[in-house]
Amino acid sequence: MRLIEWAIVGALIFLPFATVNRIEVETQRKALLTELRYNAALDAAVDDAARMLTVNANQQRETQYESAKRVALNKDEAIAAFYRTLYASFGIADDPVAQGVLGRYIPAIAVIGYDGFYVYAEEEWTGADGNTERKPVWGAKKPYAYADSSGNSLSFTLDDFVLAYDADSRSWHEGLRADVRHQTNIALLKDAERFEQVRRSTIVRAIEDELAYRINKHNESVSRYGFSYTFTLPTISQEEWHNTVDDVGVLAFIQGIPMGGKFYNNYALGGSRVLKKPEIVGARKGSMKVYYRSTCDFTYPVEETFSSEKAAAQKGYMPLGCPDSPS
């Protein structure tokens, strides 16, 4: 067989593989673009919900302890903002049927408050007319509760304020850890470092356990409608959890949306920023992307904003220090 014939045979053998590979690459490209669009939609919805948490809420109710984190929460306004932004991003703002379908992929939404949290998830009950009703509702407030082996109980908050029950004296005490430690025999209150570790782990575990329970109930509900996808609580990084226990905010999940040959699964955390550090600004300084604190007196064109310097650096921005203020 001549060389040209070998070349033709080789081309014929290679062509189907090249075509399949090109199709797979294009499919992956489309899936990636879709995933990025979904990520942006979820992030925007959670951020809008977090911003609305303290809007129009009656802050006069919280007067016992002056903490920037102790704020009244407008959960209904926050959840309305979440869905409003999400529907708009998915292009279904005027399509209630599509909205209902999308809702099936949202197993739970959590609102993290100062001294407890709430979960917005689907519940089922029998109405006055005897018919079964099913829709997302707010669950009861869950405290950040902890009990030690000696029978002492603590109710944590997003800072050092604590409600403690001393089993030895059978008495309740409330206030900052540094003050309450002198009023009780609770060992945990006398160790600031261990108190902080236990406080954070207790808050994280309480939220994780409740979300896992709610997502499991969601699985039972949607399986009746032919959903074969199993919803699970995703692994959330320690950094994300630390953000969660530092500020009131919103945590939302979207899972199981078919996307090519796989499913879309993601979560987003949005803080209300009632106690955030100064906002980090990403801007253009000529051809260079720079970031700096919003308190700096710069007038460069702003590209986007971030909640941390790390987030800005990950997007390719370089740090720019504030100019020294005049003496």
N, C-alpha and C positions, 0 to 999 in steps of 0.2 A: 504494500500500500504506500502510495506516495505521501510526501510530507503534507501537501495541501489537503489530502483526504483525512490524514490524522488530525489536522487542525479543525476540520469541519466536524469530525466525530467528537473531538474534545469540546468544541463550542456547543454542540447539541446536548452533550451531557451536562455541561456547566450551566446552561441557560435556565433550566427549571430551578436549580438551587439559587441562582442569582435573583430570579424573579420572586421566589418565596422569601428570600432574605430582605429584598427591597420592601415587600409588603409588610413583613414583620417590623422593620425599622420605622415605616410610616405609621403602623398601628401604635408602636411604642411612643412615637413622637406625639401623636394625637392624644394618647392616654396621659402623657406627661403634661401637655397643655391643659387638658381637662382637669387634672389634679391640681395644677397651679391655680386655675380659676376657682375651683371649689375651695381651696385653702384660703384664697383672698376673700371669698364670700363669707366663710365661717369666721375668719378673723375680724372682718368688718362688722358682722352681726354681733359678735361677742363684745367688741369694743364699744359699739353703740349702746348695747344693753348695760354695760358697766358704767358708762357715762350717765345713764338715766337713773341709776340706782338711788342717787341722793337728790334728784331733781324733784321739787315740789313735795318732798317728804317733810313731815312735821318734826324738825330737829329740836324743838323746845321740849320734847319728851325726854331727851337724854341730858339730865342735869346733874346726876350724882357725881360723876367723875369727869374731869376735863381731859378728854383724850380725843385727838383728831380722828381716831379710828372708831370712836363710839358715835355712830351716826344712825339715824332712822333710815330704813331701807324702803324704797318704793319698788317692790318686787313686780307688781303688775305693769307699771310703766316700763320697767326693764325688759320684761318678757315680751311686751308688745313691740318694743324697739328691736329686739332680737329677730323676731319673725318678720317684721316689716322690712328690715334691711336684707335678711336672708332671701325672702321672696323676690325682692327687687333685683338682687344679684343673680338669681336663677331665672329671671325673666317671667315670673309667674305671679306678679303682684295682683293681677285681675283674674286669676284662674283658680277658684277654690278647689276644684277637683285635683289639680296638680299639687296644690298646697297640702291637701290631705295625704296624697301619696308621699310627698317629701317628709311629712311629719312622721311617717312610719319608720323613717331611717334615723330619727332623733330619739334615742331611748331615754335620755334624762338630761336635765339642765340643773346645775346646782348654783345657788347664791350663797356665797360665804359672807357671813355677818360677823360682827364684833365678838359676840359671846355665843354664837351658834350658827347653824346653817339650815337652809331649806332646799328641798329637791322638788323640781317641777317634772312630773312624770304621769303617765297614763294610769288612771284608776278605773275600776269597773264597779258599778253598784246597781241595785234595782230601784227604779223610780217609783213615785207614788202610784203611777198607772200600772205597775207590775212589769214594765218593760225594762230590759237591761240597757243601762247607759254606760258609755265609755268615752272618756276624754281626759286630756292632761289637766291636772290640778296641782295646787301647792300642797305638799305634805306638811306635817307639823314641824315646828322648829326643833332641831336636834342640838343639844348642848355639847360642848367639848368636855365631856365628863371623864374623870379618872378616879380610881379607888386603889389604895395600897393594901398590903397584906395585914395591916394593923386595923383596918376598918375605917381609916380616914378617907374622906372624899374631897375632891377638888373639881371646881368648874373653871376651866381656863378661858382666856380671851385672846385676842390678837396682840396683846402686850402683857405687861407684868401684873395687871389687875386680876385678882383671883377671888373666888368665893370658896371658902374652906370649911369643912366640918371636922372638928377635932374629936375623935372617938373617945379619948381619955376624959375630956371635960364635958363631952356631949354638948358642945356649943358651936355655933356658926360664927364665922368671922369673914369680913369683906374688906378689901382694900388692896393696895400695892403689896407685892410679895415682901418687899423690904420692911413694911410695917407689920403685916400679918404674922411674919415669922416670929416676932417677939410676943405674940399673943397666943401662940399654940405650941404644941409639942410635935408638930409634923416635921419629920426630918427633911423631907423634900424641899420645904420652904426655906430651910437654912443653908441650902447649897444652890447658889445662883446659877452656876453652869449646868448642873444636873436638872434643875427646874426648867431651864430653857430647852434642854434636850427632850425632856418628858413632855413639856407643853407642845412642842412642835410635832413630836411623834403621835401624841394623843389626838391632835387636830387632824393630822393626815389620816390616821387609822379610822377615825370616826367617819370622815367623808368617804374614804375608800369603801368601808364596810356597807354604808348606806347606798352608795352608788352601785356596788356589786349586787346588792339585794334588789334594787329597782331595775337594773338591767336584766337580771334573771326573770323578774316578773314580766318585763317587756317581751322577753323571749317566749314565755308561755302565751302571752296575748297574741303576738303576731303569727305564731305557729298555726293558729286557728284559721288564718287567712291564706295559708299556703306558703308563707315565708320559710325558705329552707336555710337562710343564713342565721348563724348563731352569733348574737351580740355578746361581746365580752368587754370588761373594763380594761382599757389599754394600759400599758406600762407608761407611767408618767415620771419623767426625770426628777431627781432630787432638787435641781435648780428650779424647775417649775413649781414643785410643791413648796419650796421656800418662798417663792413669790406668792403662793396661795395663802400661806399663813402670815404674811406680812401686811396684807391689805384686804379690805372688803372687795369683793369682785364676783365674777361670773365664770363658771366652768361649763362648757357645752360639748356634746359629742354628736358626731354624725358617723354612722356606720352602715356598711352593706350596700351602698349604691353601686349597681353594676357599672363597670367602667372597662370596656374592652374585655380582656380575658381575666380581669381581677375585680376586686371590690374596693371602693373608696372607704377608708377608715381614718378618722382624724379627730382631734379634740382641740379646743382653743381656750385659753385662759385670759380674761380681761380684768384688770384691776380698775377700781373707780378712781384711783390715784388721789385719795384724800390725804395720803401721807407719803406720796412719792417724792423722790429727789427731784430737783429741777429738771424739766424736760430736756432731752438731748435733741438738738437740731442738726439735721443733715442738710448741707447747703453746697452751693457751687462757688468756689473762689477761683475765678478764671476757668481753667480747664481741670482744676483739681477738686475732688470731692472731699469735703471736710466736715467734721462734726464738732459741736461745742454746746455748752449749757445755754439754755434759753435766757439765762440771766446776763449773758455776755452782751456787750453793746456792739453787735455786728449788724450790718445791713445787707449781707450777701443774699442772693436769691435762694429761698428755702425750697428744698426738694421733697423732704419728708421729715417726720419726727420719730423719736424712739424713746423707750422707757429706760434704756440703759446704754452705757458707752459700748458694752460688748455687742449689743444688737447692731449698733451703728457700724462698728468695725467689721462685723460679719458681712455687712452689705457693701464693703469696700471704701468706707469713709475714713479719712485720716484725722487724728485729734488736732484740735486747734485751741490753744489756751486763751483765756480771756486777757485782754490788755489790762495792765495795772491801772487801777482807778487813781485819779489825781488826788494828791494829798491836800 
